[in-house]
């Protein structure tokens, strides 16, 4: 939820009871130069453990930038972020954070199980190959790829490759999973089915999930709460709680309230999307 307008201190204090907390987060690229542009402004967010939150906003509004700040990949220009009460960089070092991007970035010379095990066998906390392969094979089964261990990426469909990427993330047992438009390259029917898979994995792992999407129906189906962002500089302009049961799948689109949620989302987003297109007459 959006914080009340309390002043932001330069060193905000965070509670370990929250999965993620953002306080006054801002990001300006190339600050102090002629190329400077403000990507994010005054982001306040409190997320409870196990919540499924979707970021929805027009292109270029800073959704991916905010995700990378939360992941500890980039530092904010203002404000602060905590993951379970510690800095995102420390949470990432402890392997508490998992990332899945839109492109299924698999190593083409490794098969599915080797790709899923790859992160377990790298870095300071690498484990033995046999254990890593066993855990990866189990995770492939969890994501519905039983029997695909020996298949090379070129032999897998787009949806199957993305499942391998999700398995590679889940095998490390992260407490926070960040998904940056993971289904953007898939057709609509496959997106719905992959959404069902993510919901199932979310329930089974108990992780906190953040997902970025441009699709109103995908946001409405997956989220417990949808954070709607403005055009750049990105800030939150609406929070929509879906109030769906935890046990849900794509058939939730049949519910009477589904259309009302997508209508509210578009009402919030239309003017912001017009701004990104430079359309005259778009509200200031």
Number of C-alpha atoms within 10 A of each C-alpha: 14 15 12 7 7 6 8 15 11 11 9 13 13 19 13 12 13 16 22 24 25 24 25 22 23 25 25 16 14 11 12 9 8 7 8 11 15 17 20 28 20 18 23 22 17 15 21 14 17 18 19 22 24 26 26 25 31 24 17 16 23 24 25 19 20 24 20 18 20 28 26 21 14 15 20 21 16 18 21 26 28 26 28 22 17 17 18 25 20 15 21 18 14 11 16 20 26 21 20 22 19 16 16 20 14 21 13 11 11 15 19 32 26 24 25 30 28 21 18 23 16 10 9 8 11 12 15 9 14 10 13 22 21 12 19 29 23 18 25 26 14 17 20 14 19 12 11 18 20 12 14 19 21 12 13 15 11 17 19 19 22 25 27 31 24 25 30 28 25 26 21 20 16 21 21 28 23 24 22 21 18 25 24 16 15 16 11 12 9 14 18 20 14 21 20 18 18 18 21 17 17 18 16 10 13 14 22 22 24 22 25 26 22 15 13 19 18 22 25 25 23 25 24 20 22 25 23 22 25 27 23 21 18 25 23 21 15 18 18 19 15 17 10 17 9 15 8 14 18 18 10 15 14 9 10 9 15 16 15 11 20 19 14 13 23 15 11 18 22 15 18 23 20 16 19 16 11 9 11 8 9 14 10 6
